[in-house]
Amino acid sequence: MQNGTDKLVVLVTKGIESEKSSVAFTIANGGLTAGLKVSIFLTSTAIDLVRRGGQRLTQVAPLEPLAGLIEDFQKRGGTIWACTPCVKSRGYEQADLLDGVVITGASVLHAQIKEGAATLSF
């Protein structure tokens, strides 16, 4: 990790239409298992992954169902951020998203990078 940080930020731009969403959450959960502090920043169609019910529309065998991957990630202390403009452009509000998802701008992502967080993009 850069500068010896224990932080990882995963940027996800693919939503329920792509297997990359399941891969991203699988890798993010692996980061938690490895002892990293992991955050996920969702943009574009990835916002639909945390829309209530949206995560139930994707499963990529042999990976776990996406709903379970997201639930596990949150229960284990992972942070999920949803891009403010991306949420608004879809007409969603906080109540439309899973509990614990934080609607925020990219400044939180940039702050993590400035602190030396490693990054992955999907």
RANORPE-V8011 format. One line per field, one symbol per residue. phi: phi as a letter, one per 40 degrees, with the letter a starting at -180 (. if undefined). psi: psi as a letter, one per 30 degrees, with the letter a starting at -180 (. if undefined). burial: # if it has 9 or more other C-alpha atoms within 8 Angstrom, else .. Layout:
BEGIN
phi=???
psi=???
burial=???
END
This chain:
BEGIN
phi=.cfgcbbbbbcbbbbccbcccccdccccccccccgccbbbbbbfccdccbcdgccccbabccccdddcccccdccchcbbbbddccccccgcbdccbddgcbcaccdccccccccgccbbbb
psi=kkgglgkkkjkkfkbffkffeeeeeeeeeeeeefgljkkkjklbffeffgkkfefffkkjkgllkeeeeeeeeefggkkkkkkeeeeeffgllefflkkfkkkllfeeeeeeefggklkkk.
burial=....############..########.##.##...################..###.###..####..##.###...#######.###...#....##..#.###...#..##..####..#
END
